[in-house]
Amino acid sequence: MSDAPIGVFDSGVGGLTVLGALMAELPRERFIYLGDTARLPYGTKSRASVARYAAQSAEALMEYGPKCLVIACNTAAASSLPAIRERLHGVPVIGVIEPGAQAACEASLSGHIAVIATEGTVRGRAYEEAILRRRSGTRVTTLATQLFVALAEEGVCSGPIAQAVAEHYLAPLFGAGTDSPDTLVLGCTHFPMLTSAIRAVIPVPVSIVDSAATTAQELRQRLDSAGTASSSARGGVRFLATDAAERFARVGSRFLRRAIAPEDVEIIDL
């Protein structure tokens, strides 16, 4: 199993921010990334639809014999993580929410944590539940910031437009007063692309938690404890998508921070 690949899936290209963190943390591992680009975005879909799509993506990746599966989509993890774990019969499944919640609990001194995410993730309350399991009594404020997704997809990640949208969403939350959060969780894999714009409109002492890095650390610990870390000299990645290879490559190159060629994106049907 040590040389088997690691499956990673997302509704589209947002999960490539997670994949980048995984590849940096585990450079010897082989990854298979699936972006369900035919049915994005998940964040505005019903919980039942997202759970169905996520199960289909997980089953598609299982055909490649992965030793572990990473749900690199907050909305999918919120709606389907327990069901997918049960369905896959022994294959470890990691979502981005639990590691992010753990990091937020460790970062917050005041016990007031804010989570920005898609509509679907906010509705599912998965971050609230995960944080409160770890630190009861914590005040968790959640906010749907859907426009951030569009900005990240279009590459408008800094400058006056991005900062104006960040101000629109976050200024009321982090306004003057002693009761504002001291920790902000980026509860969507698109949002790390906008970190500079977000940081520009929130107080300097506020900690920003990006679950990509904490998910990568969680995966490393799982592989090390199971003795299934790769022993190969170098890793790699294979890209799968359900539609629009050219757009996946163009937009995904920004999210992964490395070039993706359209011909390297294999289109599959779920």
Secondary structure, 3 states (H helix, E strand, C coil): CCCCCEEEEECCCCCHHHHHHHHHHCCCCEEEEEECCCCCCCCCCCHHHHHHHHHHHHHHHHCCCCCEEEECCHHHHHHHHHHHHHHCCCCCEEECHHHHHHHHHHHCCCCEEEEEECHHHHHHCHHHHHHHHHCCCCEEEEEECCHHHHHHHHCCCCCHHHHHHHHHHHCCCCCCCCCCCCEEEECCCCHHHHHHHHHHHCCCCCEEEEHHHHHHHHHHHHHHHHCCCCCCCCCEEEEEECCCHHHHHHHHHHHHCCCCCHHHEEECCC
